[in-house]
Amino acid sequence: MTNGPIDNFIRSFGRKGVLAALFLSVLCGAVCLEPVRAMAAKETEEKIEKAKEEREAKEEQIEDNQQHIGSLQNTRSSLQGELDNLNDQLRSIGDNLEDLEHRIEDKLAEIEQTTRELEEAERVQEEQYEQMKLRVQFMYSKSRTMTLDALFGSNSFGEFLNQQNYIEQMSAYDKNKLEEYMAVRDSIDEKKNRLEEEQEELALLREQARQEQGRITGLVSDTSSSIASYEGQIRSAEETADQLQAELDAKNKEIAALEAQLAEERRLEALARALAWRNIGDVSFGADDRTLLATLIYCESGNQPYEGQVGVGAVVINRVLSAAFPDTIVGVIYQPHQFSPVTSGKFALALANGSATASCFQAADAAMSGQSTVGDCLFFRTPIPQVTPRYTIGGHVFY
């Protein structure tokens, strides 16, 4: 039988040499995997650190927002105090206006009464004046006759003087009465003028009170608007507080998930140091593996260049070859918390609808035959600052 290249290799190095070479190959696989694991754990640590920094910033935002809410509430309380004071002033002004209205009404009633008294006094005065004129006219027309009759008809000079004195007394009485009525009329007229002046003063006070009432009412309106504005700002700030708290809760969950991921990656890293990779020829693929891999490639990188699709497929195959992961395509794909389309249900839907394209099947075939555009990378994702990629293809980084 003709010796083949393998026989020649064995004869050249001996069986022990071959075993040593195989062991070296396995050891090399483990050593090559260790930096990848270390890089994955380091990237996850960086993510955790960044997430904690973001959490701290979020907590500071929450504290600042709470202080802002407190400041708004203090201002609103101060404005509410001002509003209460303004409302007290309005009530006081309202009471004052009501009192002024009553006083003005009373003053008008007094003026009306005084006007009637003045009219009555003027009427009496006019009447008395007319009567006096008649008496004066009568006495004047009869004065000469009355004087002669009084002179010759009197029994004595004393009787004559008495009659003359009577005439003078009547004249004086009329004069006094006229002066008295004129004084009463002047007094009533003065009283009316004084009441009218008081009415004008009350009307002026009323107008001033109404103006002050209008000013205070405007302040009440402005203050109420300010309070409403602050209440709106407080509601907005409280909504922001709720949103920030929700974001903080989400960030805490993210940190917990990253810490769990870091623990898993460290476990896999430790496992990778102790275990070796298999050769692609040692893997037996199931009947559905091709469809599963093509569908995952479609979900993860259906819109990426062909080289990127092969890279996603190679990551799955690299995990199958690594003893740190499940040793089948179905096991790798369905390993919990590894591929987001599987977690979200997108993968199941695409699988049921047969959505994988011809390009995705071609990339799956290439990966399953041992081809790789990303070396022995075990992870891929969209770019983030915390990840230093070994390869960048399209919209994905591989590490």
C-alpha positions in Angstrom: 0.0 0.0 0.0 1.4 3.4 -0.9 2.3 5.5 2.1 0.2 8.7 2.3 1.2 12.1 3.7 -0.2 11.3 7.1 2.0 8.1 7.3 5.0 10.1 6.2 4.2 12.7 9.0 3.9 10.0 11.6 7.2 8.3 10.5 8.9 11.7 10.5 7.8 12.7 14.1 6.9 9.4 15.7 3.7 8.7 17.4 4.7 10.6 20.5 5.5 13.6 18.4 2.1 13.4 16.8 0.4 13.2 20.2 2.4 16.1 21.4 1.4 18.1 18.3 -2.3 17.3 18.8 -2.0 18.3 22.5 -0.3 21.5 21.5 -3.1 22.2 19.0 -5.8 21.7 21.7 -3.8 23.8 24.1 -3.4 26.5 21.5 -7.2 26.5 21.0 -7.7 27.0 24.7 -5.0 29.7 24.9 -6.5 31.5 21.8 -9.9 31.4 23.4 -8.7 32.9 26.8 -8.0 36.4 25.4 -11.5 36.4 23.8 -13.1 35.5 27.1 -11.0 38.1 29.0 -12.0 40.7 26.4 -15.7 39.9 26.7 -15.5 40.1 30.5 -13.6 43.3 30.4 -16.1 44.8 28.0 -19.0 43.8 30.3 -17.1 45.3 33.3 -16.8 48.6 31.3 -20.5 48.4 30.5 -21.3 47.9 34.2 -19.1 50.8 35.2 -20.7 53.1 32.6 -24.2 52.0 33.7 -23.3 52.8 37.3 -22.0 56.2 36.2 -25.3 56.7 34.3 -27.2 55.6 37.4 -25.3 58.1 39.6 -26.1 60.8 37.1 -29.7 59.8 37.1 -29.8 59.9 40.9 -28.3 63.4 40.8 -31.0 64.4 38.3 -33.7 63.0 40.6 -32.2 64.9 43.6 -32.0 68.1 41.5 -35.5 67.6 40.3 -36.8 67.1 43.9 -35.1 70.3 45.0 -36.7 72.0 42.0 -40.1 70.6 43.1 -39.5 71.8 46.6 -38.6 75.3 45.4 -41.7 75.4 43.2 -43.8 74.3 46.1 -42.3 76.9 48.4 -43.0 79.6 45.8 -46.5 78.3 45.3 -47.1 78.4 49.1 -45.8 82.0 49.3 -48.1 83.0 46.4 -51.0 81.2 48.1 -50.3 83.3 51.2 -50.3 86.5 49.1 -53.5 85.4 47.5 -55.1 84.8 50.9 -54.0 88.2 52.0 -55.3 89.8 48.8 -58.6 88.0 49.2 -58.8 89.4 52.8 -58.2 92.9 51.4 -60.9 92.3 48.9 -63.3 91.3 51.6 -62.4 94.3 53.6 -62.8 96.6 50.6 -66.1 95.0 49.8 -67.3 95.6 53.4 -66.0 99.2 53.2 -67.8 99.7 49.8 -71.0 98.3 51.3 -70.7 100.7 54.3 -70.0 103.6 51.9 -73.0 102.7 49.8 -75.2 102.7 52.9 -73.8 106.0 54.1 -74.3 107.5 50.6 -77.9 106.2 50.6 -78.4 107.7 54.0 -76.8 111.0 52.9 -79.1 111.1 49.8 -82.1 110.5 52.0 -80.9 113.4 54.3 -80.4 115.6 51.3 -83.9 114.8 50.0 -85.4 115.5 53.4 -83.4 118.7 53.7 -84.5 119.7 50.2 -88.1 119.2 51.2 -87.5 121.2 54.4 -85.9 123.9 52.3 -88.7 123.9 49.8 -91.2 124.1 52.7 -89.2 126.9 54.4 -89.1 128.8 51.1 -92.8 128.3 50.7 -93.6 129.6 54.2 -91.2 132.4 53.7 -92.8 133.3 50.4 -96.2 133.0 51.9 -95.2 135.2 54.9 -93.6 137.7 52.6 -96.8 138.0 50.5 -98.9 138.4 53.6 -96.5 141.0 54.9 -96.7 142.9 51.6 -100.4 142.9 51.8 -100.4 144.2 55.3 -97.8 146.8 54.5 -99.7 147.8 51.3 -102.9 148.0 53.3 -101.4 150.0 56.2 -99.6 152.3 53.7 -102.9 153.0 51.8 -104.8 153.5 55.0 -102.0 155.0 57.1 -103.1 158.6 56.6 -106.7 157.9 57.2 -105.9 155.6 60.2 -103.7 158.4 61.5 -106.4 161.1 61.3 -109.1 158.7 62.6 -106.8 157.6 65.4 -106.0 161.3 66.1 -109.6 162.6 66.2 -111.3 159.5 67.3 -109.0 158.8 70.2 -110.3 159.8 73.6 -106.8 160.8 74.6 -103.3 161.3 73.3 -102.2 158.1 75.1 -104.8 156.1 73.2 -103.5 157.5 70.0 -99.9 156.5 70.8 -101.1 153.0 71.7 -102.7 152.6 68.3 -99.6 153.9 66.6 -97.4 151.6 68.7 -99.6 148.7 67.6 -98.9 149.5 64.0 -95.2 149.6 64.6 -95.3 146.4 66.5 -97.1 144.7 63.7 -94.5 146.0 61.3 -91.7 144.8 63.6 -93.4 141.4 64.0 -93.6 141.0 60.2 -90.0 142.1 59.9 -88.8 139.6 62.6 -90.8 136.8 61.1 -89.4 137.5 57.7 -85.9 137.5 59.1 -86.6 134.4 61.1 -87.8 132.5 58.0 -84.9 133.8 56.0 -82.5 132.5 58.7 -84.2 129.1 58.8 -84.0 128.9 55.0 -80.3 129.9 55.1 -79.7 127.3 57.8 -81.5 124.6 55.8 -79.7 125.7 52.6 -76.3 125.5 54.4 -77.2 122.1 55.8 -78.1 120.9 52.3 -74.8 122.3 50.9 -72.9 120.5 53.7 -74.7 117.3 53.0 -74.0 117.5 49.3 -70.3 118.1 50.1 -70.3 115.1 52.4 -72.1 113.1 49.6 -69.3 114.1 47.2 -66.7 113.1 49.7 -68.4 109.7 50.2 -68.7 109.3 46.4 -65.0 110.1 46.1 -64.2 107.5 48.8 -66.4 105.0 47.0 -64.6 105.6 43.7 -61.2 105.2 45.4 -62.4 102.0 47.0 -63.7 100.7 43.7 -60.3 101.6 42.1 -58.5 99.8 44.9 -60.9 96.9 44.5 -60.1 96.7 40.8 -56.4 96.9 41.6 -56.6 94.1 44.2 -58.8 92.0 41.9 -56.1 92.3 39.2 -53.5 91.2 41.7 -55.7 88.3 42.7 -56.1 87.3 39.0 -52.3 87.6 38.4 -51.5 85.7 41.6 -54.0 83.0 40.8 -52.5 82.7 37.3 -49.0 82.5 38.8 -50.2 79.8 41.2 -51.8 77.9 38.3 -48.5 78.2 36.4 -46.5 76.9 39.3 -48.9 74.1 39.8 -48.4 73.2 36.2 -44.7 73.3 36.6 -44.9 71.2 39.7 -47.0 68.6 37.9 -44.5 68.6 35.0 -41.6 68.3 37.5 -43.4 65.4 39.3 -44.0 63.7 36.0 -40.3 64.2 35.3 -39.6 62.7 38.7 -41.7 59.7 37.9 -39.9 59.3 34.5 -36.5 59.7 36.1 -37.4 57.1 38.8 -38.6 54.7 36.0 -35.3 55.3 34.2 -33.4 54.7 37.4 -35.3 51.5 38.0 -34.5 50.5 34.4 -30.9 51.4 34.9 -30.7 49.3 38.1 -32.3 46.4 36.2 -29.7 46.9 33.4 -26.9 46.9 35.9 -28.2 43.7 37.5 -28.5 42.1 34.0 -25.0 43.2 33.1 -23.7 41.9 36.4 -25.4 38.6 35.8 -23.9 38.6 32.2 -20.5 39.4 33.6 -20.8 36.5 36.1 -21.8 34.2 33.2 -19.0 35.5 31.0 -16.4 35.0 33.8 -17.8 31.5 34.3 -17.4 30.8 30.5 -14.0 32.4 30.6 -12.8 30.1 33.4 -14.4 27.2 31.6 -12.6 28.2 28.4 -9.3 28.2 30.1 -9.9 24.6 31.2 -11.4 23.3 27.9 -10.4 23.1 24.3 -12.2 23.7 21.0 -13.3 21.0 18.7 -12.5 20.8 15.0 -15.2 21.5 12.6 -14.9 18.0 11.2 -15.8 16.6 14.6 -19.2 18.3 14.5 -22.3 16.5 13.3 -25.0 18.8 12.1 -28.7 18.0 12.4 -31.2 18.1 9.5 -32.7 21.4 10.7 -29.4 23.1 11.7 -29.0 24.8 8.3 -32.5 26.3 8.5 -32.0 27.4 12.1 -28.7 29.0 11.4 -29.9 30.8 8.2 -33.0 32.1 10.1 -30.8 33.5 12.9 -28.5 35.1 10.4 -31.6 36.6 8.7 -32.9 38.0 12.1 -29.5 39.3 13.2 -27.9 40.5 9.9 -30.4 40.2 7.1 -29.7 43.8 6.1 -25.9 43.5 6.4 -23.3 42.7 3.8 -22.7 39.0 3.0 -19.4 39.0 4.9 -21.3 40.2 8.0 -23.8 37.4 7.5 -21.0 34.9 7.3 -19.5 36.5 10.5 -22.8 36.0 12.4 -22.9 32.4 11.3 -19.2 31.9 12.2 -19.9 33.2 15.8 -22.6 30.5 16.2 -20.2 27.8 14.8 -17.3 29.1 17.0 -19.6 28.6 20.1 -20.5 25.1 18.9 -16.7 24.3 18.6 -16.0 25.7 22.1 -16.6 23.5 25.1 -17.8 26.5 27.0 -21.0 26.6 25.0 -23.6 24.0 23.9 -22.1 21.7 21.3 -25.0 21.9 18.9 -26.4 24.7 16.7 -29.8 24.4 18.3 -28.3 24.5 21.8 -26.3 27.6 21.0 -29.2 29.4 19.4 -31.6 28.7 22.2 -29.2 29.2 25.0 -31.0 31.7 27.3 -30.2 35.4 27.1 -27.8 35.1 24.1 -29.6 36.2 21.0 -32.3 39.0 21.3 -34.4 37.8 18.3 -34.9 34.4 20.1 -35.8 36.2 23.3 -38.3 38.6 21.6 -40.0 36.0 19.5 -38.8 37.5 16.2 -36.8 34.3 15.5 -39.8 32.0 16.0 -41.9 34.1 13.7 -39.3 34.3 11.0 -38.8 30.5 11.3 -42.5 29.8 10.9 -42.8 32.1 7.9 -39.6 30.8 6.2 -38.2 34.3 6.0 -34.5 33.5 5.6 -33.2 34.6 2.2 -30.9 32.7 -0.2 -28.0 34.9 0.9 -28.6 33.9 4.5 -28.6 30.2 3.6 -25.4 30.7 1.6 -23.8 32.3 4.6 -25.0 29.4 6.8 -23.5 26.9 4.5 -20.2 28.8 4.5 -20.1 29.0 8.3 -21.0 25.3 8.7 -18.2 24.4 6.3 -15.7 26.1 8.6 -15.4 29.5 6.8 -15.1 32.6 9.0 -14.8 36.3 8.3 -14.3 37.1 12.0 -11.7 34.5 13.1 -12.6 32.8 16.4 -14.9 35.6 17.7 -17.7 34.5 19.9 -19.6 37.7 20.3 -21.1 40.5 18.0 -23.3 43.5 18.5 -23.9 47.0 17.2 -21.0 49.4 18.0 -20.8 51.0 21.4 -17.9 53.0 22.9 -17.2 50.4 25.5 -16.4 47.7 23.0 -13.1 47.5 21.1 -13.9 45.3 18.1 -11.5 42.8 16.5 -13.6 43.1 13.3 -16.1 45.6 12.0 -18.3 44.5 9.2 -21.3 46.7 8.2 -23.3 47.7 11.3 -21.7 45.1 13.6 -18.6 44.7 15.6 -17.2 41.3 16.4 -15.1 40.4 19.4 
